[in-house]
Amino acid sequence: MANLSAFPIVSRWPAQHPDRIQLYSTPTPNGVKVSIMLEETGLPYEPHYIDIGKNETWTPEFLSLNPNGKIPAIIDPDGPGGKPLVLFESGAILLYLAEKTGQLLPADPARRYETIQWVFFQMASIGPMFGQLGFFHKFAGREIEDKRPLERYRNESKRLLGVLEARLDDRDWIMGDDYTIADISMLGWVRNLIGFYGAGELVEFDRLKKVPAWLERGLARPAVQRGLTIPARPA
């Protein structure tokens, strides 16, 4: 049985199954990347709901795991060399879990790096731009009289959707016939943009054809459907 007592976070979120991967997250676009990946790969894991509305990521226990105070983060009790491994940053976790399982990342070196570049594209562009658009469209940004920030993030988000539209022109998935971590990294963000953020009309999402079809295919996957609701908010 793995012993996770050396990790302060387990004092606040106890591990009932310390031999499983411990997931500390919230079902946000970044959080669901990891829960979807875990569901897709079938790795045993134990989810812990981190209430970002109550600033639980800024508690000493969570900061001991991720000093940047952001979800998601994991502890793998069976990391490299059989030793526990802590990881934060959703993109890094996707890569780690893909390599750990040999799933959802092509073995061919050229295709492997091509997949990774699209994960980085999501991390560097889609996440930050869609998130800023959501802020200025739905949340406190509405109160800002200067509309240039909203216009900037709307235009950039539309451009990024255009990049995806072109990439998917003759492909079912980002990497063609192969569903990979590149798709997992983006599904939650595109879903959030038109759903939770309510920005579909703003970015003219209905004018696209390939991206909506890709999103529908992705959301139809049972593992994705499960992962989108994990971790569940405690009753």
MOUR-V38876 format. One record per residue. N is the residue number from 0. RES is the residue in one letter. SS is DSSP state (~ for helix, > for strand, _ for the rest). PSI is psi in degrees with one decimal (none if undefined). Layout:
BEGIN
N/RES/SS/PSI
N/RES/SS/PSI
END
This chain:
BEGIN
0/M/_/129.4
1/A/_/146.5
2/N/_/111.2
3/L/_/15.1
4/S/_/-18.2
5/A/_/-10.2
6/F/_/115.4
7/P/_/-27.2
8/I/~/-26.7
9/V/~/-14.2
10/S/~/-26.0
11/R/~/-38.3
12/W/_/84.1
13/P/_/145.3
14/A/_/115.1
15/Q/_/-23.8
16/H/_/76.5
17/P/_/-11.6
18/D/_/-5.7
19/R/_/159.9
20/I/>/131.7
21/Q/>/119.7
22/L/>/125.5
23/Y/>/110.4
24/S/>/-178.3
25/T/_/144.6
26/P/_/63.8
27/T/_/173.9
28/P/_/-35.2
29/N/_/-40.4
30/G/~/-41.7
31/V/~/-16.1
32/K/~/-45.0
33/V/~/-41.2
34/S/~/-38.8
35/I/~/-45.2
36/M/~/-42.9
37/L/~/-39.3
38/E/~/-39.7
39/E/~/-39.6
40/T/~/-21.2
41/G/_/11.4
42/L/_/136.0
43/P/_/133.3
44/Y/>/162.3
45/E/>/114.8
46/P/>/143.8
47/H/>/123.9
48/Y/>/123.6
49/I/_/116.5
50/D/_/97.5
51/I/~/-23.2
52/G/~/-24.0
53/K/~/14.1
54/N/_/34.2
55/E/~/-17.0
56/T/~/-12.1
57/W/~/9.6
58/T/_/153.9
59/P/~/-35.2
60/E/~/-45.0
61/F/~/-39.7
62/L/~/-24.0
63/S/_/-22.4
64/L/_/-44.8
65/N/_/103.7
66/P/_/-12.8
67/N/_/-5.9
68/G/_/37.1
69/K/_/146.2
70/I/_/157.9
71/P/_/167.3
72/A/>/155.6
73/I/>/157.3
74/I/>/121.8
75/D/>/110.8
76/P/_/-17.3
77/D/_/62.7
78/G/_/-166.2
79/P/~/133.1
80/G/~/12.7
81/G/~/9.6
82/K/_/150.6
83/P/_/141.7
84/L/>/130.5
85/V/>/134.9
86/L/>/138.7
87/F/>/177.3
88/E/_/114.4
89/S/~/-38.4
90/G/~/-41.9
91/A/~/-38.6
92/I/~/-41.1
93/L/~/-47.2
94/L/~/-43.3
95/Y/~/-47.9
96/L/~/-34.2
97/A/~/-43.5
98/E/~/-33.7
99/K/~/-39.0
100/T/~/-17.3
101/G/_/25.7
102/Q/_/149.1
103/L/_/21.7
104/L/_/118.0
105/P/_/144.5
106/A/_/-31.6
107/D/_/126.7
108/P/~/-42.7
109/A/~/-45.4
110/R/~/-30.3
111/R/~/-49.1
112/Y/~/-30.1
113/E/~/-39.9
114/T/~/-45.8
115/I/~/-37.5
116/Q/~/-34.4
117/W/~/-30.9
118/V/~/-43.4
119/F/~/-35.3
120/F/~/-43.2
121/Q/~/-46.9
122/M/~/-40.7
123/A/~/-26.8
124/S/~/-61.1
125/I/~/-49.2
126/G/~/-56.3
127/P/~/-41.6
128/M/~/-45.0
129/F/~/-37.6
130/G/~/-41.7
131/Q/~/-38.4
132/L/~/-42.9
133/G/~/-39.8
134/F/~/-49.6
135/F/~/-21.2
136/H/~/-40.5
137/K/~/-33.4
138/F/_/-140.1
139/A/~/-20.1
140/G/~/-21.7
141/R/~/-27.4
142/E/~/-7.1
143/I/_/121.9
144/E/_/-38.5
145/D/_/114.7
146/K/_/2.9
147/R/~/-38.3
148/P/~/-45.6
149/L/~/-43.6
150/E/~/-40.0
151/R/~/-49.1
152/Y/~/-30.4
153/R/~/-48.4
154/N/~/-40.2
155/E/~/-38.1
156/S/~/-40.6
157/K/~/-40.8
158/R/~/-43.3
159/L/~/-38.7
160/L/~/-34.5
161/G/~/-37.3
162/V/~/-45.0
163/L/~/-42.2
164/E/~/-44.1
165/A/~/-40.7
166/R/~/-36.8
167/L/_/8.3
168/D/_/-40.8
169/D/_/29.3
170/R/_/146.7
171/D/_/-34.5
172/W/>/169.9
173/I/_/-36.5
174/M/>/26.2
175/G/>/-118.5
176/D/_/-14.3
177/D/>/119.0
178/Y/_/127.6
179/T/_/-176.8
180/I/~/-19.3
181/A/~/-44.4
182/D/~/-44.9
183/I/~/-37.3
184/S/~/-26.9
185/M/~/-24.7
186/L/~/-48.1
187/G/~/-34.5
188/W/~/-42.8
189/V/~/-40.8
190/R/~/-44.0
191/N/~/-37.7
192/L/~/-45.2
193/I/~/-16.2
194/G/_/-86.0
195/F/_/-42.7
196/Y/_/-20.2
197/G/_/35.0
198/A/_/15.0
199/G/_/-47.1
200/E/_/-37.0
201/L/_/-38.6
202/V/_/8.6
203/E/_/48.0
204/F/~/-35.3
205/D/~/-14.4
206/R/~/-14.1
207/L/_/157.5
208/K/_/-44.9
209/K/~/-41.7
210/V/~/-46.9
211/P/~/-37.9
212/A/~/-41.1
213/W/~/-44.2
214/L/~/-43.0
215/E/~/-42.5
216/R/~/-44.6
217/G/~/-45.8
218/L/~/-18.3
219/A/_/-13.3
220/R/_/129.1
221/P/~/-40.5
222/A/~/-35.3
223/V/~/-44.2
224/Q/~/-41.4
225/R/~/-46.7
226/G/~/-28.8
227/L/_/-14.8
228/T/_/10.3
229/I/_/135.8
230/P/_/145.1
231/A/_/143.9
232/R/_/132.1
233/P/_/142.8
234/A/_/none
END
